Amino acid sequence: MSNEIQENLIVQSFMEGSVVGMDENGFVPEHIETQQSHLFLFPETVYKINKRSNTFFNEHFRDLSNKAERFSFYKSDFSENQYFSPNVYIGLKFLLLEDGGVTLTSDSTGAEDIVMQMKRIDFSYNLTHLLHQGNLTEHDFRHMGRTQTQQVAHYPHQPKSREDYYTLFMRRIHDLDNWIASAPDFISAEERTRIITSLTNYIENKKEYFSTIAPSTYVISLDNHSDNIFYQDKTIFFLDVYPPKEEWGIILPWMNIYRPATDIWLLQSEKYARAFLEGYEEYYGPLKKEDELFYVIYSACIQAISLANQSKDNELKAKDAVIYKNFILENFEKI
């Protein structure tokens, strides 16, 4: 049975609520499809499977068509996310494909795939939604910034690397170039070239500085844009923040703060973004303001393409994508 046929069978079985061994069998779930995964939202539980047949993802991020690579990715993905949101991430289950059906089991013997099991949460607490509502305070943002910074700093399995920061980030710029190229109808090839040239020139002009940053200061890198952040009862927690590409798992502490700060800046206001950044500064001390626009433009580029790729049937995401694009085009030459 091919990867595509297996994936279709799994998706169909979840959609029908017919997976053997599920606690909520018989319910027809809500289905959310992303570039990387399928999410099945049952009344109390969410099940997530990663796609195997996304050619762009397999070529540029991780080859999830390979069973061993897919299983390894699930385990790393779950471990990191459970650290940040232990009350949400329940466990991993194995999927058996037999007799034309799908069975959920704790035994890996003969399993063709893994599914991530999570507690269903109220998406009204999602940070993107909260930014559109505009009800959070400077104190909320400062508290979120400090809490996230502390959680990352205390992560028990920080990555190890001897690679200098210049080399590490130049590779990220190359990956960003490919990412922007995946949406040519949104950002033109000419615009993409100018943006990437500006970011590259900034790194090259600061090569000596970036090359001398000690690798011992590296921390885990989070895919922590505002769609993946939640804030409930003065508590920040995260979903799906494990980076899709292994090389993106290492960064300096301030990069993690600029990803969500950029979303706060563009979807609400610079004032509240600065409150979020102040939360980081309460822990680590002052940020280098001269690098700020570089990191904001870089972060905005990532999210702009994500929003554009999800905007086909979502008017709000389409509107937000334009906000990001306009900010990028108005500001990238100021770096």
N, C-alpha and C positions, 0 to 999 in steps of 0.2 A: 504494500500500500504506500503510495507516494506521500511526501510531506503535505502537499496541498490537499489530498483526499483525507488524510488523517486530521488535518487542521479543520477542514470543513465539517467532518463528522463530530469533532469535539464541540465546535461552535453550535452546530445544529442540536446536539444533545443538551447543552446548557440552555439554549433558547427554548427548548421544549420542556425543560425542567425534568428531564428523564435520566439524568446521570445517576447511576446506582451508587448509594452510599452517602448521598447528600442529606443534610438535616432538613432542608426545605424543599424536598421533592414535590412536584406537582404545581408549583408556582411558575408562572412565566415571568422571567426577569426583565428588567430594563437592560438594554444592551448599549454600551458605549464602545465605539471603535476608534482607536488612536492610530498614529503611524506605526507604533511599536506593538500594540497589544489589543486584546479584547477584554472588556470588563463586563461582568454579568452581575447586576445588582438585584439581589433577592431582599425580602423584607428586613432580615437581620444581618445578612452576610453578603460580602462581595467576593467573587472569584475572578482571578486575573490569569489569563494565559498570554504568553508572548507569541507573536506571529513568527512563522518560520519562512514565509514566502515573500516578505518585503525585500525586493532585490536591492533597493537603495540602502536600506538599513544593513543588510547582510554584507554589502560590498564596502560600506563606509564606516560602520560601527562595529558590530560583532556578527559573526556568521551563525545565526540562530537556526539555520537549516541543519546544522551539525548537532546531533543529539548530545554529545559530551559537552560541547561548548554551551548549549542551551541549558543543560542541567547545572553546570558550573555557574552560569549567569544567574539563574534563579536563586541559588543558594547564597551568593554574594549579595544580590539585590535584597533578598529577604533579611539577611543578617544586619545590613546597614540600616535599612528602614525600620526594623524592629527596635534598634537602639534609640532612634529618635521618636518613635511612636509605639511604645510597647503595648499600649491599650488598644491599638488598632490592628496590628499585624499578629494574626493568630497562629499561623503555621503554614507549612508546605504539605501538600498531598500529592500522591502519584496517580497517574491516569493509566488504566488498562483499557486497551481497545480489543474487544472480543465479541464474537457473535453479533457483529453489526451494531454494538452498543458501547457505552463508555462507563467504566466503573472507577469510583473514587476510593483510594485505599492508602493505608499508611506503609504498605510494603512496596519497596522499589522493584521487587522481582518481576521482570517482564514488562515494566512500565515503559510507555512510549513518550510520556510527557509528564510535566509537573504543573500543578496549579497552585497559585498563591491564594490563601484564604485570609480575608480581612473582615473586621467588624464594619458594618455599614455606618457611615457618619452623615451628619446633616450638612449638606453643601452650602447652606446659608452662612456657615462659618468660614467658608473659603475666602482667602485674602483678596483675590480678584473681585469677588462679589462685594466684600466689605469696602474695598476701595471705590467701587461704583456707588455704594450706598453713602459713603462719606461720613460715617458716624464715629470713626475712631479718633482718638485724641493724640496729642503729642506724647503724652505719657505712655499710651499704648504702644506707639511705634518705638519709643526709646526702650521700653521694657522688652519688646520683641527683639530688637537689635542686640541688646545685651544677652538675653537668654540664648538666642541662637549662637552667638559668639562663644559663650561658655560651653554649650553643648558640643560644639565642634572642637574646641580646645581640649575638652576632657575625653574625647573619643578614644577608646582604649587600643585601637588598632591603626594608628596613624601610618600612612604609607612611607616607604623608604625609597630614596632615589639619590643617585649621585649626579643626576643631570642638572645642569645649570638652568636658571629660570629663563634666560634668553632663549635657549634652545627649546625648552618646554613650551614657551608661549608662541614662538614662531610657528611651531607645529599646530598650535591652536588656531592661529591666523589662517594657516593653510586649510584647516578643516572648516573654518568659518567661510572661506571662499567657496568651498564645495557646497556648503549648506545654503548660502545665498543663491548659488547657481541652480539650486533645486527649485527655485520659484522665479523663473525668468520673466513671467508675465507680471510679477509684482515689483521686483527691482531689476531694472534692465542690466544688460551686460556692461554697458558703459558706466552706469552708476556703481555697479559692483566693483569694477576695476578701480574707480576713483576712491571708493570707501576702503577697499583692501590696501591700496597703495598708501593712503593716509595712515592707517593703522600700522602697516609694516614700517613706514618711515619713522614713526614714533618709536617703535621698538629698536630700530637700527640706531637712531640718534641717542638712545639711552642704553646701548649694548653693554658698555663698560659697567654701568650701574647694575643692570639686570644680571650680568654674568657673575657678579660678585656676591649676590644674595646667597646666604648659606642654605643649602638644601635641608639642613636640620630644622629649619623653620617651616617646612612644608606641612600642610594638614590635608585631610580629605577634602575633596571638592564635591559640593552638592549641586544637584540640578534643581535649585531652589527658587525658581521663578514663582510668581504669586499664585499661579494655578495649583502649585504643589504645597502651599502653605495654608494652615488653618489657625484660627485664633478664637478660642472659646473660653469663657470664664477666666480671662486674663492669662490664659495658657496658650503658648504657641506649640503647634506640632506639625508634622510634615507627612506627605505621602509621595511615594515614587521619586525620591531624591537621589537614588543611586544613578550615577552617570551612565549613559548608554555605551560609551566607549571607554575601554580600560585606561587608555592614556590620559583621559580627562579626570581620573580619580585623584590627581595630585595638584595642589595649588597653594598659593600663599593665603594667609588668613583673610586679607582684605578683599580678595576676589569673591568670597562667599557673601560678603556683606553688600557688595555692589550689585549683585544680580537682583535681589528683591528691592534694594533701594531704587534701582532704575524703574521698576514697575510702580513703586509708590510715587516716584517723581512724575512719571508720565500719566498715570491714571488718577492721581489725586493732586499732589503739589510738591514743589521743591522743599517747602518748609517741613512737611512731614517726612520727606526722605532724609532730610538733615537730622531730624530727631532720631530716626532709625540708625543713621550713621553714628550719632552721638552714643548710642547704646554700645556700639563696637568700641568707641574711643574710651568709654568708661572702663573697659577691660584691658585694652591693649595700648591706649594712649593715642595721640593725634595721628590722623591719616595724612598722607602726602597730598595736599590739595592740587598740586600741579599735575598729578596723574589722574585726577578724578574724571575728567571728560573722556579720557581714553577708555577707562573701564566702563563708563556709562554707555558710550557709543558701542563698544564691543558687546555689552550685555543686551542693549536694545536691538542690535542686529540679530542675535540669536532668537530673541522673543518675537521680533517682527516676522521672521520667516515661519516660526511655529504657528503664530496666529493666522498668517496668510494661508498656510496649508490646511488650517481647520475652519476656514471662513466660508466655505462653499454654501453651507446651509445654516450658517450662524451669523446673523446680522451684527450682533454685538462684537464678535471676534473680528469681523471684517472692519468695523469702525475702529476698534482698538489697533488693528494692524496698520491702518492709515495714520493714526496718531504716532505710532512708533516710527513709521517710515518718514513722515514729515520732520520729526525731531532729528532723525539721523541725517537727512539731506540738508537740513538747516544748520547743523552743528559739526559735521565730521571734519570739515576743513579748518575748524578752529582748534583742533587737537594740537 
